Amino acid sequence: MRILQNEMYKTDITRILEMDLPWETLDNKTILITGATGMIASVIIDILMRRNSEYGQHIHIYAVSRNGEKAKERFHAYWDNPDFTWFRHDITEPLPESGKFDYILHAASNTHPRAYSTDPIGTITANVQGTYYLLKYASSHQCERFFFFSSVEIYGENKNDVDKFDEKYLGYIDCNTTRAGYPESKRLGEALCNAFAAQKGQDFVIGRFSRVYGPTMSGEDSKAVAQFIRKAVSGEDIVLKSAGNQLYSYTYVVDAASAALYLLLRGEKGDAVNVVDAQSDITLRDLASFLAREAETNVVFELPDDTERAGYSTATKAVLDGTKLAQLGWETFTPISQGLGRTVRILRQIKEREE
């Protein structure tokens, strides 16, 4: 059973379709989305394709990724749809001439610890070279808006001088580490957006996403929440590889996708905005305990291996201030008290149908 046939997931998407947004702005527009099979980008594509099928819009999606087999599996329902085009491209190379895109959403990036530690070069180049080439294409083809997917990671470590990170905060990052490649390259990606705005007049908006979870996460995702969810789905003990005192902000993936669309359509030119569910701040220990209760198993402790440890964030408190996004009118549908259980149930249903 693929996720597009899952009734709970379809209900999630329906909620977003009914949001009060200027959807008509996207009618007859072309949207390039990199990292198309990724956790958030794939949900955005599902939302827009259902706007086409259920609301009579004509939003043409150009989905970019490197793995054709994975793309065809994920987007099988759209593969022959005239409003959907997939093409293979490595975004660390210049984008081939493809005509004008009205919007470009740059979501391609390594996004989890094992990827940071095993592919640090790819992590940096996707966020720097990839962003540069896409901005260059956008600015030379009259792209209306460039959306950059940034991260809570750009704030670094909390210096214990604030409770929550607002958009002006900057904490400490030790740049002389392999792990720093992710937050530093995201920072540079944001700087490139500003550079192209100043020098080329390119409109952009930046979403700084909290830690995102949900049923579209990759099976290779090595983030703690992803590992916990997979264990819960399989009915296994939840493995906690630290004391679990880290306090982080989380957002359910469908809510994160809706926030991206909010910023695309309502965000102020040149703004960077935190994407966070104010009801979803939780420690790793409580996160593990919640999922253990959901799975009716236990929390056990285990030391991480060297590869995992090299990719771990050293931040112990990374809580985002979501005031700016709320002022645009955005609100969450699925706080973590509901989202974790919902994710486990959706993935269990998919697993049961496939067995």
Sequence and secondary structure as in RCSB ss.txt:
>XXXX:A:sequence
MRILQNEMYKTDITRILEMDLPWETLDNKTILITGATGMIASVIIDILMRRNSEYGQHIHIYAVSRNGEKAKERF
HAYWDNPDFTWFRHDITEPLPESGKFDYILHAASNTHPRAYSTDPIGTITANVQGTYYLLKYASSHQCERFFFFS
SVEIYGENKNDVDKFDEKYLGYIDCNTTRAGYPESKRLGEALCNAFAAQKGQDFVIGRFSRVYGPTMSGEDSKAV
AQFIRKAVSGEDIVLKSAGNQLYSYTYVVDAASAALYLLLRGEKGDAVNVVDAQSDITLRDLASFLAREAETNVV
FELPDDTERAGYSTATKAVLDGTKLAQLGWETFTPISQGLGRTVRILRQIKEREE
>XXXX:A:secstr
  GGG HHHHHHHHHHHTS S GGGGTT EEEEESTTSHHHHHHHHHHHHHHHHH    EEEEEES HHHHHHHT
GGGTT TTEEEEE  TTS        SEEEE  S  SHHHHHH HHHHHHHHTHHHHHHHHHHHHTT SEEEEEE
EGGGG B  SS SSB TT   B  SSSSTTHHHHHHHHHHHHHHHHHHHH   EEEEEE EEESTT  TT  SHH
HHHHHHHHTT  EEE S    EEEEEEHHHHHHHHHHHHHH  TT EEEE  TT EEEHHHHHHHHHHHHT  EE
E    HHHHHH    SEE B  HHHHHTT   S  HHHHHHHHHHHHHHHHHHH 
